[in-house]
């Protein structure tokens, strides 16, 4: 049996699709499997990508999704790359 979608989850799905976040990343952030996320996107007329063009977390950070930092976050913490992306 599938868990019903809340309005907040639907809003997050729409926002992530607009930002071109990958279906798998969206599923992880929402705590759902990829299939139901794709099905809901299809119902809403949204286009999802296999791999997102932007690794944008729909929660506050990528660390919350994957439990580890991205390479960029690691470099920023070491002050090798400035927060604005310059070296």
LINFEN-V590135 format. One record per residue. N is the residue number from 1. PHI is phi as a letter, one per 20 degrees, with the letter a starting at -180 (none if undefined). BURIAL is # if it has 24 or more other ideal C-beta (glycine too) atoms within 12 Angstrom, else .. Layout:
n = [N/N]
phi = [PHI/PHI]
burial = [BURIAL/BURIAL]
//
This chain:
n = [1/2/3/4/5/6/7/8/9/10/11/12/13/14/15/16/17/18/19/20/21/22/23/24/25/26/27/28/29/30/31/32/33/34/35/36/37/38/39/40/41/42/43/44/45/46/47/48/49/50/51/52/53/54/55/56/57/58/59/60/61/62/63/64/65/66/67/68/69/70/71/72/73/74/75/76/77/78/79/80/81/82/83/84/85/86/87]
phi = [none/e/f/f/e/e/f/f/f/f/f/f/f/f/f/f/f/f/e/m/f/f/g/f/f/f/g/f/f/e/m/c/f/f/g/f/f/f/f/f/f/f/g/e/m/e/d/d/d/f/c/f/f/c/e/e/f/e/d/f/b/f/f/f/f/e/m/b/e/f/g/f/f/f/f/f/f/e/m/e/d/f/g/e/n/e/e]
burial = [././././././././#/././#/#/#/./#/#/./././#/#/#/#/#/#/#/#/#/#/./#/././././#/#/./#/#/././././#/./#/#/././#/././#/#/#/#/./././#/././#/./././././././././././././././././././././.]
//
